[in-house]
Amino acid sequence: MKFLLYTTSRGKVGNIELSRPVVWLPALLLFTSLLLAATWLGARYGSVQSPKMQSGGEGVTQWELALAEQRQELVQARKQAGDQLNALAARLGRMQAQVLRIEALGRHLTEVASLEQGEFDFDRLPARGGPFEPLAGDVLTHLDFVRVLDELSLQMNDRARQLNLLERVVAQRDLVKSVLPAGRPISRGWLSSRYGMRNDPFTGKRVMHKGLDYAGKMNTDIVATAAGVVTWASKRYGYGQLVEINHGDGYSTRYGHCDKILVKVGDRVEPGHKIALMGSSGRSTGPHVHYEVLKDGKQTDPLKYASASR
């Protein structure tokens, strides 16, 4: 390859032939020097910029670590909140069940104690009211809410204990009331002989009559005057067909001269339970029931019990 060079100063034309070593060898050396210089400068610049890039990478890594920690804390906070809500829900469930038990016990006491239904209506909230006066800065916190639940739970436990005690008192009162003889031992009839001294209907002599005689029609119902257990249901001298009931607390009753006995020994009876039919068995002048009330084994005047209402 040849290059022609033309100069105007001397008007001559020159040429350069690149195929000669004297021409291309210096050019190659120059090109190689430039290439080496560019490579050195690039390495130098890269070594200067590398720490900056590395420090920038470390910053990005730190941000990523911080974000990961925040995500973990958020997950943990959500888990704790969920656990607390579950615990509160379980506690509220137990309190609701306790409220239902208290309401059921209250209704039962209302019935057995013959209380006014309107006064103890467990199906409606109690009547309350008044103007609303908010307190400044009064914000219910989580700890306040838990404290209120604790106080409410203590109040409910206290009310439940009081109601249980009241139930036992009412039950004991009703038990004492049910075992205490009250009312007449017959469904229909009239008082024909009182307790105390009288002339014996067979001998005419003055004797002690230790009960009340209620006369009536044959086979009139004879009923128990108190709750108890039948301890005698058969013939006994002087009484004819006799039913005797033990009521506890030292009380027992006797029903004599029955025509037919409807209970047996060991039977439990309630007030008003039909135990026999009126007759004239034993030492009797006609259909009636001889009624006795015994306290600690001794006959007492049954009239004060017969006139009492249950």
Rosetta blueprint (number, residue, H / E / L):
1 M L
2 K E
3 F E
4 L E
5 L E
6 Y E
7 T L
8 T L
9 S L
10 R L
11 G L
12 K L
13 V E
14 G E
15 N E
16 I E
17 E E
18 L L
19 S L
20 R L
21 P H
22 V H
23 V H
24 W H
25 L H
26 P H
27 A H
28 L H
29 L H
30 L H
31 F H
32 T H
33 S H
34 L H
35 L H
36 L H
37 A H
38 A H
39 T H
40 W H
41 L H
42 G H
43 A H
44 R H
45 Y H
46 G H
47 S H
48 V H
49 Q H
50 S H
51 P H
52 K H
53 M H
54 Q H
55 S H
56 G H
57 G H
58 E H
59 G H
60 V H
61 T H
62 Q H
63 W H
64 E H
65 L H
66 A H
67 L H
68 A H
69 E H
70 Q H
71 R H
72 Q H
73 E H
74 L H
75 V H
76 Q H
77 A H
78 R H
79 K H
80 Q H
81 A H
82 G H
83 D H
84 Q H
85 L H
86 N H
87 A H
88 L H
89 A H
90 A H
91 R H
92 L H
93 G H
94 R H
95 M H
96 Q H
97 A H
98 Q H
99 V H
100 L H
101 R H
102 I H
103 E H
104 A H
105 L H
106 G H
107 R H
108 H H
109 L H
110 T H
111 E H
112 V H
113 A L
114 S L
115 L L
116 E L
117 Q L
118 G L
119 E L
120 F L
121 D L
122 F L
123 D L
124 R L
125 L L
126 P L
127 A L
128 R L
129 G L
130 G L
131 P L
132 F L
133 E L
134 P L
135 L L
136 A L
137 G L
138 D L
139 V L
140 L L
141 T L
142 H H
143 L H
144 D H
145 F H
146 V H
147 R H
148 V H
149 L H
150 D H
151 E H
152 L H
153 S H
154 L H
155 Q H
156 M H
157 N H
158 D H
159 R H
160 A H
161 R H
162 Q H
163 L H
164 N H
165 L H
166 L H
167 E H
168 R H
169 V H
170 V H
171 A H
172 Q H
173 R H
174 D H
175 L H
176 V H
177 K H
178 S H
179 V H
180 L L
181 P L
182 A L
183 G L
184 R L
185 P L
186 I E
187 S L
188 R L
189 G L
190 W E
191 L E
192 S E
193 S E
194 R L
195 Y L
196 G E
197 M E
198 R E
199 N E
200 D L
201 P L
202 F L
203 T L
204 G L
205 K L
206 R E
207 V E
208 M E
209 H E
210 K L
211 G L
212 L E
213 D E
214 Y E
215 A E
216 G L
217 K L
218 M L
219 N L
220 T L
221 D E
222 I E
223 V E
224 A L
225 T L
226 A L
227 A L
228 G E
229 V E
230 V E
231 T E
232 W E
233 A E
234 S E
235 K E
236 R E
237 Y L
238 G L
239 Y L
240 G E
241 Q E
242 L E
243 V E
244 E E
245 I E
246 N E
247 H E
248 G E
249 D L
250 G L
251 Y E
252 S E
253 T E
254 R E
255 Y E
256 G E
257 H E
258 C E
259 D E
260 K E
261 I E
262 L L
263 V L
264 K L
265 V L
266 G L
267 D L
268 R E
269 V E
270 E L
271 P L
272 G L
273 H L
274 K E
275 I E
276 A E
277 L E
278 M E
279 G E
280 S L
281 S L
282 G L
283 R L
284 S L
285 T L
286 G L
287 P L
288 H E
289 V E
290 H E
291 Y E
292 E E
293 V E
294 L E
295 K E
296 D L
297 G L
298 K E
299 Q E
300 T E
301 D L
302 P L
303 L H
304 K H
305 Y H
306 A H
307 S L
308 A L
309 S L
310 R L
